[in-house]
Amino acid sequence: MKRLAPLLLAISITALAACGQQASKDSAAESAPEAKPGLAVTGAELVLPAVKGNPAGGYFTLVNNSDKPVTLAAVSIDGAAKAEMHETKGGTMAPLANLEIKPGETVKFERGGKHVMAFDLDAKLTAGGNSELTLTFADGDKVSAPIKLAAAGAAMEHIEGMEGMDHSEHSN
Ligand SMILES: [Cu+2]
């Protein structure tokens, strides 16, 4: 999207000039470099591990309100060296390489289902704070959203929800 920067700047200025008016659908879509048209991330939460050094669990809801299918290809969390998409099925979890979300579809990353596992957490990630979640799509577009950092107590629940699976050995 870098090549669009001058255009985006021009649109931003236009948007400011037209403050109070409803932006047209197209310009609204292009005015935010970190927003993929029609995609919305809500309720993002990163549950910090009870034991330092263990991975954190990331949860969020992604809605595709565009008229095209999108393919979520990667996730990252500011302050985590690595983040992976996983899916828990029948008590075991496996990496999720990518995920197609159809037009109108809502996908939940939640305990006991699809989730994000974040590894090698920076000490700056502390409960009660915020970080940034970035979703990267197969076409290279990205969507970023704030992600709340939750206390380790909830992480215990997370592990129970995974039927006692030891996440510390889940780094590949
Ligand atoms: Cu996992």
Backbone and ligand atoms as CSV (ligand in chain L), in Angstrom:
chain,resi,resn,atom,element,x,y,z
A,1,MET,N,N,0.831,-1.201,0.000
A,1,MET,CA,C,0.000,0.000,0.000
A,1,MET,C,C,0.869,1.257,0.000
A,2,LYS,N,N,2.195,1.087,0.146
A,2,LYS,CA,C,3.070,2.259,0.245
A,2,LYS,C,C,2.918,3.167,-0.967
A,3,ARG,N,N,2.757,2.553,-2.154
A,3,ARG,CA,C,2.696,3.356,-3.359
A,3,ARG,C,C,1.498,4.300,-3.346
A,4,LEU,N,N,0.533,4.047,-2.490
A,4,LEU,CA,C,-0.672,4.879,-2.439
A,4,LEU,C,C,-0.535,6.058,-1.481
A,5,ALA,N,N,0.629,6.156,-0.823
A,5,ALA,CA,C,0.758,7.165,0.231
A,5,ALA,C,C,0.380,8.579,-0.215
A,6,PRO,N,N,0.904,9.065,-1.353
A,6,PRO,CA,C,0.534,10.442,-1.739
A,6,PRO,C,C,-0.961,10.573,-1.964
A,7,LEU,N,N,-1.557,9.560,-2.565
A,7,LEU,CA,C,-2.995,9.576,-2.819
A,7,LEU,C,C,-3.752,9.598,-1.487
A,8,LEU,N,N,-3.295,8.771,-0.546
A,8,LEU,CA,C,-3.965,8.699,0.749
A,8,LEU,C,C,-3.881,10.030,1.463
A,9,LEU,N,N,-2.712,10.672,1.349
A,9,LEU,CA,C,-2.546,11.969,1.985
A,9,LEU,C,C,-3.553,12.941,1.393
A,10,ALA,N,N,-3.659,12.917,0.066
A,10,ALA,CA,C,-4.595,13.810,-0.611
A,10,ALA,C,C,-6.018,13.533,-0.141
A,11,ILE,N,N,-6.347,12.262,0.002
A,11,ILE,CA,C,-7.699,11.902,0.450
A,11,ILE,C,C,-7.921,12.377,1.883
A,12,SER,N,N,-6.875,12.217,2.727
A,12,SER,CA,C,-7.008,12.651,4.120
A,12,SER,C,C,-7.309,14.138,4.187
A,13,ILE,N,N,-6.578,14.912,3.378
A,13,ILE,CA,C,-6.776,16.361,3.388
A,13,ILE,C,C,-8.197,16.674,2.924
A,14,THR,N,N,-8.625,15.984,1.880
A,14,THR,CA,C,-9.983,16.176,1.387
A,14,THR,C,C,-10.996,15.837,2.473
A,15,ALA,N,N,-10.712,14.742,3.192
A,15,ALA,CA,C,-11.628,14.303,4.243
A,15,ALA,C,C,-11.714,15.356,5.336
A,16,LEU,N,N,-10.563,15.963,5.669
A,16,LEU,CA,C,-10.562,17.003,6.692
A,16,LEU,C,C,-11.395,18.198,6.229
A,17,ALA,N,N,-11.183,18.553,4.945
A,17,ALA,CA,C,-11.901,19.699,4.394
A,17,ALA,C,C,-13.402,19.438,4.417
A,18,ALA,N,N,-13.752,18.161,4.247
A,18,ALA,CA,C,-15.164,17.801,4.168
A,18,ALA,C,C,-15.680,17.312,5.517
A,19,CYS,N,N,-15.030,17.767,6.575
A,19,CYS,CA,C,-15.378,17.319,7.922
A,19,CYS,C,C,-16.870,17.486,8.176
A,20,GLY,N,N,-17.476,16.447,8.699
A,20,GLY,CA,C,-18.898,16.538,8.985
A,20,GLY,C,C,-19.750,15.942,7.881
A,21,GLN,N,N,-19.157,15.814,6.704
A,21,GLN,CA,C,-19.898,15.166,5.628
A,21,GLN,C,C,-19.618,13.673,5.646
A,22,GLN,N,N,-20.555,12.927,5.183
A,22,GLN,CA,C,-20.360,11.492,5.056
A,22,GLN,C,C,-19.397,11.234,3.902
A,23,ALA,N,N,-18.276,10.577,4.187
A,23,ALA,CA,C,-17.339,10.256,3.118
A,23,ALA,C,C,-17.972,9.220,2.204
A,24,SER,N,N,-17.610,9.257,0.943
A,24,SER,CA,C,-18.147,8.243,0.036
A,24,SER,C,C,-17.557,6.892,0.418
A,25,LYS,N,N,-18.204,5.834,0.026
A,25,LYS,CA,C,-17.782,4.504,0.430
A,25,LYS,C,C,-16.338,4.214,-0.001
A,26,ASP,N,N,-15.986,4.611,-1.223
A,26,ASP,CA,C,-14.653,4.314,-1.737
A,26,ASP,C,C,-13.565,5.076,-0.999
A,27,SER,N,N,-13.764,6.368,-0.799
A,27,SER,CA,C,-12.705,7.132,-0.153
A,27,SER,C,C,-12.564,6.717,1.306
A,28,ALA,N,N,-13.644,6.324,1.933
A,28,ALA,CA,C,-13.561,5.868,3.313
A,28,ALA,C,C,-12.697,4.620,3.389
A,29,ALA,N,N,-12.843,3.773,2.385
A,29,ALA,CA,C,-12.092,2.533,2.380
A,29,ALA,C,C,-10.596,2.798,2.191
A,30,GLU,N,N,-10.276,3.832,1.450
A,30,GLU,CA,C,-8.874,4.074,1.140
A,30,GLU,C,C,-8.186,5.045,2.088
A,31,SER,N,N,-8.933,5.646,2.977
A,31,SER,CA,C,-8.345,6.702,3.791
A,31,SER,C,C,-7.562,6.172,4.981
A,32,ALA,N,N,-7.692,4.910,5.302
A,32,ALA,CA,C,-6.943,4.346,6.428
A,32,ALA,C,C,-6.002,3.261,5.917
A,33,PRO,N,N,-4.698,3.530,5.888
A,33,PRO,CA,C,-3.744,2.584,5.302
A,33,PRO,C,C,-3.770,1.222,5.985
A,34,GLU,N,N,-4.107,1.187,7.279
A,34,GLU,CA,C,-4.074,-0.078,8.000
A,34,GLU,C,C,-5.446,-0.726,8.053
A,35,ALA,N,N,-6.341,-0.307,7.181
A,35,ALA,CA,C,-7.669,-0.904,7.193
A,35,ALA,C,C,-7.971,-1.550,5.851
A,36,LYS,N,N,-8.353,-2.804,5.901
A,36,LYS,CA,C,-8.774,-3.493,4.695
A,36,LYS,C,C,-10.272,-3.260,4.593
A,37,PRO,N,N,-10.740,-2.794,3.452
A,37,PRO,CA,C,-12.160,-2.419,3.336
A,37,PRO,C,C,-13.106,-3.523,3.808
A,38,GLY,N,N,-14.020,-3.164,4.692
A,38,GLY,CA,C,-15.046,-4.098,5.120
A,38,GLY,C,C,-14.633,-5.056,6.219
A,39,LEU,N,N,-13.367,-5.004,6.624
A,39,LEU,CA,C,-12.893,-5.935,7.656
A,39,LEU,C,C,-12.854,-5.222,9.003
A,40,ALA,N,N,-13.378,-5.866,10.010
A,40,ALA,CA,C,-13.396,-5.260,11.340
A,40,ALA,C,C,-12.949,-6.269,12.390
A,41,VAL,N,N,-12.073,-5.819,13.266
A,41,VAL,CA,C,-11.594,-6.640,14.375
A,41,VAL,C,C,-12.146,-6.043,15.660
A,42,THR,N,N,-12.787,-6.875,16.478
A,42,THR,CA,C,-13.303,-6.380,17.757
A,42,THR,C,C,-12.917,-7.339,18.877
A,43,GLY,N,N,-12.958,-6.813,20.095
A,43,GLY,CA,C,-12.781,-7.631,21.295
A,43,GLY,C,C,-11.446,-8.331,21.414
A,44,ALA,N,N,-10.382,-7.730,20.868
A,44,ALA,CA,C,-9.086,-8.406,20.913
A,44,ALA,C,C,-8.524,-8.409,22.331
A,45,GLU,N,N,-8.088,-9.584,22.759
A,45,GLU,CA,C,-7.557,-9.756,24.109
A,45,GLU,C,C,-6.396,-10.733,24.070
A,46,LEU,N,N,-5.314,-10.369,24.742
A,46,LEU,CA,C,-4.166,-11.268,24.871
A,46,LEU,C,C,-4.057,-11.658,26.337
A,47,VAL,N,N,-4.228,-12.944,26.605
A,47,VAL,CA,C,-4.167,-13.416,27.979
A,47,VAL,C,C,-2.735,-13.849,28.276
A,48,LEU,N,N,-2.112,-13.102,29.172
A,48,LEU,CA,C,-0.706,-13.341,29.498
A,48,LEU,C,C,-0.561,-14.659,30.247
A,49,PRO,N,N,0.580,-15.331,30.099
A,49,PRO,CA,C,0.745,-16.643,30.728
A,49,PRO,C,C,0.895,-16.544,32.246
A,50,ALA,N,N,0.413,-17.577,32.940
A,50,ALA,CA,C,0.562,-17.642,34.392
A,50,ALA,C,C,2.033,-17.813,34.744
A,51,VAL,N,N,2.749,-18.530,33.898
A,51,VAL,CA,C,4.169,-18.796,34.135
A,51,VAL,C,C,4.977,-18.049,33.087
A,52,LYS,N,N,5.861,-17.186,33.566
A,52,LYS,CA,C,6.690,-16.394,32.651
A,52,LYS,C,C,7.437,-17.315,31.694
A,53,GLY,N,N,7.490,-16.940,30.429
A,53,GLY,CA,C,8.181,-17.755,29.440
A,53,GLY,C,C,7.231,-18.621,28.631
A,54,ASN,N,N,6.051,-18.869,29.183
A,54,ASN,CA,C,5.039,-19.609,28.419
A,54,ASN,C,C,4.376,-18.667,27.406
A,55,PRO,N,N,3.751,-19.236,26.380
A,55,PRO,CA,C,3.075,-18.367,25.414
A,55,PRO,C,C,1.789,-17.773,25.974
A,56,ALA,N,N,1.362,-16.701,25.343
A,56,ALA,CA,C,0.094,-16.057,25.678
A,56,ALA,C,C,-0.956,-16.501,24.663
A,57,GLY,N,N,-2.223,-16.440,25.070
A,57,GLY,CA,C,-3.320,-16.796,24.168
A,57,GLY,C,C,-4.014,-15.536,23.660
A,58,GLY,N,N,-4.192,-15.448,22.361
A,58,GLY,CA,C,-4.825,-14.263,21.782
A,58,GLY,C,C,-6.199,-14.586,21.222
A,59,TYR,N,N,-7.151,-13.687,21.488
A,59,TYR,CA,C,-8.543,-13.906,21.073
A,59,TYR,C,C,-9.103,-12.634,20.448
A,60,PHE,N,N,-9.932,-12.790,19.446
A,60,PHE,CA,C,-10.562,-11.631,18.816
A,60,PHE,C,C,-11.680,-12.115,17.907
A,61,THR,N,N,-12.480,-11.170,17.453
A,61,THR,CA,C,-13.546,-11.469,16.491
A,61,THR,C,C,-13.255,-10.691,15.216
A,62,LEU,N,N,-13.319,-11.389,14.100
A,62,LEU,CA,C,-13.057,-10.772,12.800
A,62,LEU,C,C,-14.312,-10.903,11.932
A,63,VAL,N,N,-14.772,-9.770,11.428
A,63,VAL,CA,C,-15.961,-9.753,10.584
A,63,VAL,C,C,-15.567,-9.321,9.172
A,64,ASN,N,N,-16.039,-10.064,8.189
A,64,ASN,CA,C,-15.822,-9.687,6.795
A,64,ASN,C,C,-17.115,-9.105,6.226
A,65,ASN,N,N,-17.191,-7.795,6.226
A,65,ASN,CA,C,-18.368,-7.120,5.667
A,65,ASN,C,C,-18.147,-6.677,4.227
A,66,SER,N,N,-17.033,-7.151,3.643
A,66,SER,CA,C,-16.800,-6.812,2.237
A,66,SER,C,C,-17.577,-7.806,1.368
A,67,ASP,N,N,-17.521,-7.604,0.068
A,67,ASP,CA,C,-18.255,-8.503,-0.823
A,67,ASP,C,C,-17.336,-9.566,-1.432
A,68,LYS,N,N,-16.124,-9.689,-0.861
A,68,LYS,CA,C,-15.188,-10.692,-1.373
A,68,LYS,C,C,-14.685,-11.575,-0.227
A,69,PRO,N,N,-14.384,-12.831,-0.550
A,69,PRO,CA,C,-13.736,-13.640,0.483
A,69,PRO,C,C,-12.339,-13.098,0.747
A,70,VAL,N,N,-11.872,-13.210,1.976
A,70,VAL,CA,C,-10.506,-12.817,2.307
A,70,VAL,C,C,-9.828,-14.008,2.963
A,71,THR,N,N,-8.510,-14.059,2.855
A,71,THR,CA,C,-7.767,-15.159,3.465
A,71,THR,C,C,-6.782,-14.597,4.468
A,72,LEU,N,N,-7.036,-14.904,5.730
A,72,LEU,CA,C,-6.128,-14.499,6.800
A,72,LEU,C,C,-4.912,-15.414,6.749
A,73,ALA,N,N,-3.725,-14.824,6.599
A,73,ALA,CA,C,-2.523,-15.630,6.378
A,73,ALA,C,C,-1.559,-15.602,7.559
A,74,ALA,N,N,-1.596,-14.552,8.361
A,74,ALA,CA,C,-0.659,-14.453,9.478
A,74,ALA,C,C,-1.164,-13.451,10.499
A,75,VAL,N,N,-0.700,-13.624,11.728
A,75,VAL,CA,C,-1.013,-12.674,12.788
A,75,VAL,C,C,0.290,-12.252,13.446
A,76,SER,N,N,0.318,-11.056,13.955
A,76,SER,CA,C,1.454,-10.651,14.780
A,76,SER,C,C,0.950,-9.747,15.887
A,77,ILE,N,N,1.696,-9.733,16.981
A,77,ILE,CA,C,1.343,-8.907,18.132
A,77,ILE,C,C,2.587,-8.144,18.535
A,78,ASP,N,N,2.434,-6.832,18.617
A,78,ASP,CA,C,3.561,-5.999,19.007
A,78,ASP,C,C,4.038,-6.417,20.396
A,79,GLY,N,N,5.311,-6.751,20.516
A,79,GLY,CA,C,5.858,-7.177,21.804
A,79,GLY,C,C,5.997,-8.691,21.922
A,80,ALA,N,N,5.499,-9.422,20.952
A,80,ALA,CA,C,5.679,-10.881,20.914
A,80,ALA,C,C,6.589,-11.204,19.728
A,81,ALA,N,N,7.650,-11.969,19.973
A,81,ALA,CA,C,8.598,-12.264,18.895
A,81,ALA,C,C,7.934,-13.060,17.778
A,82,LYS,N,N,6.945,-13.876,18.175
A,82,LYS,CA,C,6.298,-14.727,17.186
A,82,LYS,C,C,4.851,-14.950,17.596
A,83,ALA,N,N,3.962,-15.009,16.633
A,83,ALA,CA,C,2.572,-15.357,16.934
A,83,ALA,C,C,2.076,-16.307,15.851
A,84,GLU,N,N,1.312,-17.289,16.272
A,84,GLU,CA,C,0.790,-18.291,15.334
A,84,GLU,C,C,-0.719,-18.416,15.502
A,85,MET,N,N,-1.374,-18.791,14.418
A,85,MET,CA,C,-2.790,-19.137,14.495
A,85,MET,C,C,-2.874,-20.633,14.755
A,86,HIS,N,N,-3.702,-21.000,15.717
A,86,HIS,CA,C,-3.904,-22.410,16.057
A,86,HIS,C,C,-5.385,-22.726,16.043
A,87,GLU,N,N,-5.675,-24.001,15.958
A,87,GLU,CA,C,-7.061,-24.425,16.110
A,87,GLU,C,C,-7.098,-25.660,16.990
A,88,THR,N,N,-7.952,-25.592,18.020
A,88,THR,CA,C,-8.136,-26.729,18.912
A,88,THR,C,C,-9.312,-27.562,18.414
A,89,LYS,N,N,-9.041,-28.838,18.230
A,89,LYS,CA,C,-10.102,-29.757,17.792
A,89,LYS,C,C,-9.955,-31.041,18.578
A,90,GLY,N,N,-11.024,-31.422,19.254
A,90,GLY,CA,C,-11.001,-32.671,20.009
A,90,GLY,C,C,-9.883,-32.730,21.044
A,91,GLY,N,N,-9.580,-31.582,21.670
A,91,GLY,CA,C,-8.613,-31.562,22.756
A,91,GLY,C,C,-7.168,-31.382,22.331
A,92,THR,N,N,-6.893,-31.438,21.046
A,92,THR,CA,C,-5.524,-31.162,20.617
A,92,THR,C,C,-5.536,-29.944,19.704
A,93,MET,N,N,-4.399,-29.266,19.650
A,93,MET,CA,C,-4.387,-28.113,18.762
A,93,MET,C,C,-3.300,-28.199,17.723
A,94,ALA,N,N,-3.618,-27.656,16.579
A,94,ALA,CA,C,-2.701,-27.704,15.445
A,94,ALA,C,C,-2.578,-26.309,14.847
A,95,PRO,N,N,-1.411,-26.016,14.255
A,95,PRO,CA,C,-1.261,-24.720,13.595
A,95,PRO,C,C,-2.271,-24.570,12.461
A,96,LEU,N,N,-2.728,-23.370,12.290
A,96,LEU,CA,C,-3.677,-23.039,11.232
A,96,LEU,C,C,-2.906,-22.155,10.249
A,97,ALA,N,N,-2.620,-22.690,9.060
A,97,ALA,CA,C,-1.762,-21.957,8.120
A,97,ALA,C,C,-2.462,-20.715,7.592
A,98,ASN,N,N,-3.721,-20.874,7.230
A,98,ASN,CA,C,-4.497,-19.713,6.785
A,98,ASN,C,C,-5.973,-20.024,6.951
A,99,LEU,N,N,-6.758,-18.990,6.794
A,99,LEU,CA,C,-8.178,-19.125,7.081
A,99,LEU,C,C,-8.966,-18.232,6.139
A,100,GLU,N,N,-9.857,-18.844,5.362
A,100,GLU,CA,C,-10.703,-18.036,4.470
A,100,GLU,C,C,-11.950,-17.592,5.203
A,101,ILE,N,N,-12.274,-16.318,5.046
A,101,ILE,CA,C,-13.477,-15.772,5.655
A,101,ILE,C,C,-14.354,-15.245,4.523
A,102,LYS,N,N,-15.519,-15.831,4.410
A,102,LYS,CA,C,-16.409,-15.499,3.286
A,102,LYS,C,C,-17.097,-14.154,3.522
A,103,PRO,N,N,-17.624,-13.564,2.452
A,103,PRO,CA,C,-18.370,-12.313,2.628
A,103,PRO,C,C,-19.502,-12.501,3.630
A,104,GLY,N,N,-19.587,-11.585,4.584
A,104,GLY,CA,C,-20.643,-11.659,5.592
A,104,GLY,C,C,-20.333,-12.579,6.752
A,105,GLU,N,N,-19.190,-13.256,6.686
A,105,GLU,CA,C,-18.873,-14.226,7.731
A,105,GLU,C,C,-18.149,-13.574,8.915
A,106,THR,N,N,-18.450,-14.087,10.110
A,106,THR,CA,C,-17.765,-13.664,11.329
A,106,THR,C,C,-16.972,-14.846,11.859
A,107,VAL,N,N,-15.698,-14.619,12.146
A,107,VAL,CA,C,-14.860,-15.685,12.694
A,107,VAL,C,C,-14.414,-15.268,14.080
A,108,LYS,N,N,-14.580,-16.189,15.024
A,108,LYS,CA,C,-14.154,-15.910,16.394
A,108,LYS,C,C,-12.922,-16.718,16.724
A,109,PHE,N,N,-11.915,-16.018,17.227
A,109,PHE,CA,C,-10.763,-16.687,17.830
A,109,PHE,C,C,-11.049,-16.680,19.323
A,110,GLU,N,N,-11.204,-17.877,19.894
A,110,GLU,CA,C,-11.658,-17.964,21.282
A,110,GLU,C,C,-11.081,-19.198,21.955
A,111,ARG,N,N,-11.251,-19.231,23.267
A,111,ARG,CA,C,-10.752,-20.360,24.042
A,111,ARG,C,C,-11.390,-21.650,23.543
A,112,GLY,N,N,-10.564,-22.664,23.337
A,112,GLY,CA,C,-11.075,-23.968,22.936
A,112,GLY,C,C,-11.373,-24.089,21.455
A,113,GLY,N,N,-11.089,-23.025,20.687
A,113,GLY,CA,C,-11.327,-23.067,19.246
A,113,GLY,C,C,-10.121,-22.510,18.516
A,114,LYS,N,N,-10.404,-21.715,17.494
A,114,LYS,CA,C,-9.294,-21.018,16.845
A,114,LYS,C,C,-8.738,-20.011,17.847
A,115,HIS,N,N,-7.431,-19.896,17.890
A,115,HIS,CA,C,-6.829,-18.934,18.802
A,115,HIS,C,C,-5.459,-18.547,18.289
A,116,VAL,N,N,-4.904,-17.510,18.890
A,116,VAL,CA,C,-3.545,-17.086,18.568
A,116,VAL,C,C,-2.651,-17.473,19.742
A,117,MET,N,N,-1.481,-17.979,19.414
A,117,MET,CA,C,-0.516,-18.259,20.449
A,117,MET,C,C,0.675,-17.337,20.195
A,118,ALA,N,N,1.015,-16.557,21.211
A,118,ALA,CA,C,2.096,-15.567,21.074
A,118,ALA,C,C,3.281,-15.987,21.940
A,119,PHE,N,N,4.445,-16.004,21.334
A,119,PHE,CA,C,5.646,-16.520,22.000
A,119,PHE,C,C,6.680,-15.422,22.247
A,120,ASP,N,N,7.551,-15.689,23.225
A,120,ASP,CA,C,8.677,-14.790,23.528
A,120,ASP,C,C,8.195,-13.353,23.734
A,121,LEU,N,N,7.454,-13.211,24.827
A,121,LEU,CA,C,6.806,-11.929,25.109
A,121,LEU,C,C,7.784,-10.928,25.718
A,122,ASP,N,N,7.683,-9.715,25.250
A,122,ASP,CA,C,8.471,-8.627,25.802
A,122,ASP,C,C,7.953,-8.301,27.211
A,123,ALA,N,N,8.874,-7.887,28.083
A,123,ALA,CA,C,8.493,-7.553,29.465
A,123,ALA,C,C,7.552,-6.352,29.516
A,124,LYS,N,N,7.515,-5.573,28.435
A,124,LYS,CA,C,6.623,-4.407,28.443
A,124,LYS,C,C,5.145,-4.808,28.350
A,125,LEU,N,N,4.867,-6.066,28.003
A,125,LEU,CA,C,3.480,-6.528,27.942
A,125,LEU,C,C,3.020,-6.893,29.350
A,126,THR,N,N,2.252,-6.010,29.966
A,126,THR,CA,C,1.777,-6.275,31.322
A,126,THR,C,C,0.254,-6.155,31.372
A,127,ALA,N,N,-0.329,-6.914,32.286
A,127,ALA,CA,C,-1.790,-6.954,32.407
A,127,ALA,C,C,-2.339,-5.560,32.642
A,128,GLY,N,N,-3.431,-5.264,31.985
A,128,GLY,CA,C,-4.073,-3.962,32.113
A,128,GLY,C,C,-3.662,-3.002,31.015
A,129,GLY,N,N,-2.581,-3.353,30.311
A,129,GLY,CA,C,-2.113,-2.490,29.225
A,129,GLY,C,C,-2.726,-2.869,27.892
A,130,ASN,N,N,-2.160,-2.302,26.860
A,130,ASN,CA,C,-2.613,-2.575,25.504
A,130,ASN,C,C,-1.424,-2.822,24.597
A,131,SER,N,N,-1.640,-3.598,23.569
A,131,SER,CA,C,-0.643,-3.746,22.526
A,131,SER,C,C,-1.381,-3.645,21.194
A,132,GLU,N,N,-0.694,-4.035,20.130
A,132,GLU,CA,C,-1.339,-3.949,18.822
A,132,GLU,C,C,-1.327,-5.308,18.136
A,133,LEU,N,N,-2.495,-5.681,17.670
A,133,LEU,CA,C,-2.662,-6.920,16.909
A,133,LEU,C,C,-2.689,-6.557,15.429
A,134,THR,N,N,-1.899,-7.254,14.624
A,134,THR,CA,C,-1.922,-7.014,13.176
A,134,THR,C,C,-2.237,-8.309,12.456
A,135,LEU,N,N,-3.257,-8.256,11.619
A,135,LEU,CA,C,-3.640,-9.399,10.796
A,135,LEU,C,C,-3.124,-9.150,9.384
A,136,THR,N,N,-2.453,-10.137,8.825
A,136,THR,CA,C,-1.962,-10.010,7.455
A,136,THR,C,C,-2.731,-10.982,6.577
A,137,PHE,N,N,-3.232,-10.461,5.456
A,137,PHE,CA,C,-4.035,-11.279,4.549
A,137,PHE,C,C,-3.184,-11.771,3.388
A,138,ALA,N,N,-3.690,-12.777,2.706
A,138,ALA,CA,C,-2.932,-13.431,1.639
A,138,ALA,C,C,-2.559,-12.458,0.529
A,139,ASP,N,N,-3.357,-11.404,0.343
A,139,ASP,CA,C,-3.041,-10.422,-0.702
A,139,ASP,C,C,-2.073,-9.350,-0.217
A,140,GLY,N,N,-1.591,-9.482,1.021
A,140,GLY,CA,C,-0.616,-8.537,1.552
A,140,GLY,C,C,-1.238,-7.404,2.352
A,141,ASP,N,N,-2.555,-7.243,2.286
A,141,ASP,CA,C,-3.218,-6.214,3.083
A,141,ASP,C,C,-3.129,-6.565,4.563
A,142,LYS,N,N,-3.118,-5.520,5.373
A,142,LYS,CA,C,-3.040,-5.726,6.818
A,142,LYS,C,C,-4.150,-4.970,7.519
A,143,VAL,N,N,-4.559,-5.498,8.647
A,143,VAL,CA,C,-5.512,-4.808,9.510
A,143,VAL,C,C,-4.926,-4.822,10.913
A,144,SER,N,N,-4.855,-3.660,11.532
A,144,SER,CA,C,-4.355,-3.579,12.903
A,144,SER,C,C,-5.466,-3.146,13.839
A,145,ALA,N,N,-5.383,-3.634,15.073
A,145,ALA,CA,C,-6.378,-3.262,16.080
A,145,ALA,C,C,-5.705,-3.311,17.445
A,146,PRO,N,N,-6.158,-2.474,18.374
A,146,PRO,CA,C,-5.625,-2.576,19.726
A,146,PRO,C,C,-6.005,-3.909,20.347
A,147,ILE,N,N,-5.102,-4.470,21.148
A,147,ILE,CA,C,-5.389,-5.726,21.846
A,147,ILE,C,C,-5.114,-5.511,23.330
A,148,LYS,N,N,-6.128,-5.821,24.150
A,148,LYS,CA,C,-6.030,-5.646,25.599
A,148,LYS,C,C,-5.178,-6.754,26.191
A,149,LEU,N,N,-4.384,-6.398,27.174
A,149,LEU,CA,C,-3.550,-7.391,27.843
A,149,LEU,C,C,-4.226,-7.784,29.155
A,150,ALA,N,N,-4.539,-9.070,29.264
A,150,ALA,CA,C,-5.283,-9.551,30.426
A,150,ALA,C,C,-4.380,-10.348,31.365
A,151,ALA,N,N,-4.782,-10.404,32.614
A,151,ALA,CA,C,-3.972,-11.020,33.659
A,151,ALA,C,C,-3.854,-12.524,33.512
A,152,ALA,N,N,-2.840,-13.049,34.185
A,152,ALA,CA,C,-2.538,-14.471,34.134
A,152,ALA,C,C,-3.664,-15.348,34.665
A,153,GLY,N,N,-4.478,-14.833,35.578
A,153,GLY,CA,C,-5.568,-15.634,36.129
A,153,GLY,C,C,-6.427,-16.217,35.026
A,154,ALA,N,N,-6.675,-15.392,34.030
A,154,ALA,CA,C,-7.465,-15.848,32.891
A,154,ALA,C,C,-6.689,-16.876,32.076
A,155,ALA,N,N,-5.359,-16.793,32.136
A,155,ALA,CA,C,-4.536,-17.754,31.401
A,155,ALA,C,C,-4.703,-19.158,31.975
A,156,MET,N,N,-4.926,-19.244,33.287
A,156,MET,CA,C,-5.177,-20.551,33.900
A,156,MET,C,C,-6.435,-21.168,33.281
A,157,GLU,N,N,-7.450,-20.339,33.158
A,157,GLU,CA,C,-8.686,-20.797,32.510
A,157,GLU,C,C,-8.394,-21.302,31.103
A,158,HIS,N,N,-7.554,-20.532,30.416
A,158,HIS,CA,C,-7.212,-20.863,29.036
A,158,HIS,C,C,-6.614,-22.267,28.981
A,159,ILE,N,N,-5.691,-22.547,29.892
A,159,ILE,CA,C,-5.022,-23.846,29.881
A,159,ILE,C,C,-6.017,-24.948,30.264
A,160,GLU,N,N,-6.889,-24.651,31.229
A,160,GLU,CA,C,-7.913,-25.637,31.572
A,160,GLU,C,C,-8.814,-25.919,30.374
A,161,GLY,N,N,-9.110,-24.845,29.647
A,161,GLY,CA,C,-9.944,-24.975,28.458
A,161,GLY,C,C,-9.288,-25.856,27.408
A,162,MET,N,N,-7.971,-25.952,27.489
A,162,MET,CA,C,-7.226,-26.790,26.552
A,162,MET,C,C,-6.937,-28.150,27.178
A,163,GLU,N,N,-7.683,-28.465,28.218
A,163,GLU,CA,C,-7.573,-29.765,28.875
A,163,GLU,C,C,-6.154,-30.069,29.323
A,164,GLY,N,N,-5.543,-29.061,29.917
A,164,GLY,CA,C,-4.252,-29.264,30.562
A,164,GLY,C,C,-3.071,-29.372,29.634
A,165,MET,N,N,-3.302,-29.088,28.377
A,165,MET,CA,C,-2.186,-29.158,27.444
A,165,MET,C,C,-1.067,-28.206,27.849
A,166,ASP,N,N,0.157,-28.695,27.793
A,166,ASP,CA,C,1.305,-27.887,28.183
A,166,ASP,C,C,1.753,-27.024,26.998
A,167,HIS,N,N,1.438,-25.737,27.079
A,167,HIS,CA,C,1.759,-24.848,25.964
A,167,HIS,C,C,3.250,-24.589,25.836
A,168,SER,N,N,4.003,-24.888,26.900
A,168,SER,CA,C,5.433,-24.560,26.841
A,168,SER,C,C,6.132,-25.436,25.805
A,169,GLU,N,N,5.514,-26.540,25.439
A,169,GLU,CA,C,6.137,-27.406,24.440
A,169,GLU,C,C,5.497,-27.217,23.081
A,170,HIS,N,N,4.804,-26.124,22.960
A,170,HIS,CA,C,4.027,-25.918,21.748
A,170,HIS,C,C,4.629,-24.785,20.930
A,171,SER,N,N,5.922,-24.845,20.725
A,171,SER,CA,C,6.564,-23.707,20.071
A,171,SER,C,C,6.894,-23.967,18.616
A,172,ASN,N,N,6.549,-25.113,18.090
A,172,ASN,CA,C,6.782,-25.291,16.649
A,172,ASN,C,C,5.448,-25.497,15.962
L,1,CU,CU,CU,-2.337,-22.980,20.661
